[in-house]
Amino acid sequence: TLSDVNLTPNSSSLFIPYSITALLCFLLAIGHLFFYIKEQKNHREILQVQQIDYTAVSENPTNLSRLMNKDKSSQYSPRTCGRGYFQYGLTLSIIFVCYTFFIGGNDQTFSKFFFAYLKFDQFNISTKAASWATISYWLSYSIGRLFAAIISVFLSVNMCLNIIWFGGFCLAISWLIFVWFIGLTSTSLFILGAATGLVFSPIFPLSFGLFNQRLNVVPMLLASLLCGSAVGAMTLQKIAG
């Protein structure tokens, strides 16, 4: 009953992490507002320059024709995503949406699956230890993204993704060896979980760098990619239970 439950902010262990999250969201909102104001200011300056250059464009029929043809392309057309090629834009858009379906699903599902898997009776791991294992996963996840951000300055996106996918292949083999041959222990689960976070984390942001290279990522395509990721997260979590 409700009388048996005594929930106060002081006794709840969720109060501190939610407060930290709220503070970070507030700071991010201020940052976005600052850059929005700055972008609007730059936009007004660009419009003033374009008004000056419009006279030169209108005097040249060739330039005016190119400008009109460019304006005809719709933001919702795969031709815009494919930089003028409809079939190319449509095919890659579908492939990339399916790609984000599985990548986003793995990102959101593994941590919850990992915690539930650690709680199996055969491992005899307490809830506190399982929580620390999940924390180590997310900590290595953060380190992986930071490390990838630094490496991507010196290496191309394709090279970074090749390295990550090779690491993911080796990690998958390691999981199979431990599960089927060596046997899993609490220590091996902690190590494999942290390694999984390290490999998983850079895939999603680096993939968007690849999308930008192959396609013109307009808002409609970006929304489709993020929607595919969200649907993948819902679907895989539903399958995982």
C-alpha positions, 0 to 999 in steps of 0.5 A, spaced: 500 500 500 501 507 499 502 507 506 508 502 506 512 506 501 516 512 504 519 515 498 523 522 500 528 525 496 533 524 501 532 517 502 532 516 494 539 514 491 536 516 484 536 524 487 543 525 486 544 522 479 538 525 476 540 532 479 547 531 475 543 530 469 538 536 470 544 540 471 548 538 465 541 538 460 541 546 463 548 547 461 547 544 454 541 548 453 544 555 455 550 552 450 545 551 444 542 558 445 548 561 445 550 558 438 543 559 436 544 567 437 550 567 434 548 563 428 542 568 427 547 574 427 551 570 422 545 569 417 543 576 417 550 578 415 550 572 409 543 575 407 546 582 406 552 579 402 547 575 398 543 581 396 549 585 394 551 579 389 544 577 387 545 583 381 551 580 378 547 573 378 541 576 375 545 579 370 548 572 367 543 568 365 547 561 366 548 563 373 541 564 374 539 558 371 543 554 375 541 557 381 533 556 379 535 548 378 538 548 385 532 551 388 528 546 385 530 540 388 526 538 394 529 536 401 525 530 402 527 527 395 533 522 395 536 526 389 538 531 394 541 526 399 544 523 393 547 529 390 543 529 384 542 522 383 536 519 385 537 511 385 544 512 389 541 517 394 535 512 395 539 506 396 544 508 401 539 512 405 535 505 406 542 501 407 544 506 412 537 507 416 537 499 417 545 500 419 543 505 425 537 500 426 542 495 429 547 499 431 542 504 436 539 497 438 546 494 440 548 501 444 541 501 448 540 494 449 547 491 451 548 495 458 541 492 460 542 485 458 549 485 461 546 487 468 541 482 467 546 477 465 550 478 471 545 477 476 544 469 473 545 465 479 551 461 476 555 467 477 553 469 484 554 476 483 551 481 488 547 487 485 552 492 487 557 488 484 553 488 478 552 495 478 559 496 478 560 492 472 555 496 468 558 502 471 565 500 468 562 498 461 559 505 461 566 508 463 570 505 458 564 507 453 566 514 455 573 513 454 572 509 447 568 515 444 574 520 447 579 516 444 576 515 438 575 523 437 582 524 438 584 519 433 579 521 428 583 528 427 589 524 425 586 518 421 580 518 416 573 516 418 574 509 414 580 507 417 577 509 424 571 504 422 576 499 419 580 499 426 573 499 430 570 493 426 576 489 426 576 490 434 569 488 434 570 482 430 576 480 435 571 481 441 566 477 438 571 471 438 573 472 445 566 472 447 565 465 443 571 462 446 569 464 453 562 462 453 563 455 449 570 453 451 573 457 457 567 458 461 565 465 464 567 468 471 566 474 474 572 477 472 572 475 465 565 478 465 568 485 468 573 485 463 569 483 457 564 488 459 569 493 459 572 491 452 565 491 449 563 498 451 570 501 449 568 498 442 561 499 441 562 507 443 565 510 437 561 506 432 555 511 432 558 517 431 564 515 426 558 512 422 555 519 422 561 521 419 561 516 414 554 518 412 556 525 411 562 523 406 557 518 402 551 522 402 548 529 403 545 529 410 539 533 410 534 534 416 529 529 413 535 523 412 538 525 419 531 524 422 530 517 418 537 515 421 535 517 428 528 514 428 531 507 425 536 507 431 530 509 436 526 503 433 532 498 433 533 500 440 525 498 442 525 492 438 532 489 440 530 491 448 523 488 446 526 481 444 531 481 450 525 482 454 
